[in-house]
Amino acid sequence: MPLATPDFEFLQHLVAKRSGNVIAPRQQQMIEQRLQKVLVSTGLDNVDTLMTELKGTRGHTLQDRVAEAITVNETSFYRDAHLFQAMRTYFIPEAMQRNAATRTIRIWCAAGSSGQEPYSMAMVLRDHFPQLDRWNVDILVTDLSEEMLERSRNGIYSQLEVNRGLPARDLVRFFDRRGSRWQVKSELRSMLRHQRLNLIDPFPPIHAVDIVLIRNVLIYFDQPTRQSILNRIGKVLTPNGHLFIGSAETMIGMNLPYERKVIDGTVCYQT
Ligand SMILES: C[S@@+](CC[C@H](N)C(=O)[O-])C[C@H]1O[C@@H](n2cnc3c(N)ncnc32)[C@H](O)[C@@H]1O
């Protein structure tokens, strides 16, 4: 049964407050599907019971769970392949040159979803920069969704998921077969560090990072929220570090301390 308008509006408000994501009326069907998933995981009987619980004073944990369930987690390996190509040709060599003294590279995937993006970074590093074996390489993966973080930690993907963007040679080199699915080898899994982080909240202490990927998540926030997140990320970026946003995202119209550059065909931002 479709959600009643007041319930849909309540959920729009709840999601805006908990994750900052703006839900458009045309997404009502998606919300209804996600609520069904919450019913299964909570064991609640039906949407009416769920709505009553959510509106109750003890519903905070459940509210977070619903807000997390209502995120869009769409992702794929090597999404925007030119970015990973440019990591190989320019951004990683540049960071290695800059950090030769400390032999440390820090990367932050700030909305890592189920892990395809950070594992794509890890594969580039392993494949093309064997000398990094003797470096301290830190890939921090954060997301709002515990479920996505868990998927990323486990690194297990269906055939359909590995068919999306992953070259056969990487599948052979970096994955083990697990029945009908594929698991990222532990040598790559151990390169990632996972942490739940809600981008709309004040950030916990984060060590200055050389490369930040915050891709295909800004579109879900309103303009002031986007601006606040990007401002705070600027403070975490090392001097001369690089920030990357999604190919459909822009900083146009925002008052931000970044300079836009195009390097090896890839847009990046520096403070
Ligand atoms: C569409 S995915 C993008 C994944 C990946 N960066 C990519 O480009 O393929 C968006 C991710 O942002 C996360 N997200 C949404 N709102 C968030 C918030 N307030 N804080 C942290 N992560 C959030 C979602 O859980 C989801 O995993």
The ligand as an ORCA input file, in Angstrom:
! r2SCAN-3c Opt
* xyz 0 1
  C      25.876      6.834     -4.636
  S      26.951      6.251     -3.343
  C      28.517      6.785     -3.979
  C      29.589      5.755     -3.791
  C      30.951      6.081     -4.405
  N      31.523      7.271     -3.818
  C      30.864      6.216     -5.896
  O      30.987      7.339     -6.399
  O      30.682      5.220     -6.592
  C      26.582      7.430     -2.058
  C      27.016      6.973     -0.672
  O      26.910      8.097      0.209
  C      26.484      7.650      1.468
  N      25.897      8.777      2.212
  C      24.707      9.394      2.027
  N      24.514     10.352      2.945
  C      25.612     10.363      3.731
  C      26.010     11.126      4.856
  N      25.222     12.073      5.379
  N      27.206     10.851      5.419
  C      28.010      9.876      4.915
  N      27.697      9.125      3.852
  C      26.509      9.365      3.259
  C      25.482      6.549      1.157
  O      25.332      5.664      2.238
  C      26.113      5.896     -0.080
  O      26.865      4.764      0.274
*
